[in-house]
Amino acid sequence: MKQLHFTAILILLAISSGLLGVSIILMGHHSHITLTTEFFGISQLLPNEIFNNFAGTAFVTTAIWALIAIHRIEFRAKLGVLLVLISVIALLPLLGSRMWIASLGGFPAIGSGQGVIKYFALLAIGVFLAKPYLATKNIIWLNALPVVLVLLWIGGMKFTLLEAKGIEGLVSSSPLMSWMYKFWDIQTASNIIGVYDIIALTLVILAIFKQKLLIPAVLMSGAVFVVTQTFFLSFPAALSSETLLTTTGHFLIKDLWFIANLLIFKTLIDKRQ
């Protein structure tokens, strides 16, 4: 894999993990971490703040290892194992009922787990770093899957009134997207975003078989995650003077993992040809 892409991937990991880790530690209590400890039945073993510090320290360690791994290749496999461990712990609570929206029928309508499914992207990066020589069709699917999954799942939710209202604050604050509300109502604008997401994920799937669709797929899907990062500039509730990031900021910063996955995805397909 090109060194430039590896460096970019590790920098994206360092930024996202560092901000998440420090923010979680400063926050002192995080509802998703509480849901996780309750799922594993360990909530009563230690105070919530201790579990928060464990989680925050794991992310800070990830950030440090990612920076070290830029120049020390032997750290990349260790970093990959750490990412897999963090991801599995974060993803398993999806098997519990508290992540789902009962009023919408539960699965596949996801509630507080929207931020959790983004750990599939971290898992794919971790597997790649732990076993970078697996540049086969299977590993390409592994790195495409998180992008397809999040665009399908969260994009699909855009067709519900709950999600349409949920993104209203973000969209209305964005100079890139607020114009949509001048032409369409909240639900229609949300539907259009959902259609865009579905087209983008379809291109990602097709690009695995037709390389000429690779650039459109990466650009169209990548735009979703890049635009998400602009909300840090336009949406005040994403940042906090006390904790760096709010829980909304946590949700947004995780999209850097998908940009990293798209870099891996593109490079693996280029390498296969």
Buried (B, 14 or more C-beta within 10 A) or exposed (E): BEEEBBEBBBBBBBBBBBBBBBBBBBBEEBEBBBBBBBBEEEBEEEEBEEBBBBBBEBBBBBBBBBBBBBEEEEBBBBBBBBBBEBBEBBBBBBEBEEBBBEEBEEEEBBBBBBBBBBBBBBBBBBBBBBEBEEBEEEBBBBBBBBBBBBBBBBBBBBBBEEBBEBBBBBBBBBEEBBEBBEEEEBBEBBBBBBEBBBBBBBBBBBBBEEEEBBEBBBEBBBEBBBBBBBBBEBBEEBBBEEBBBBBBBBBBBBBBBBBBBBBBBBBBBEEEE
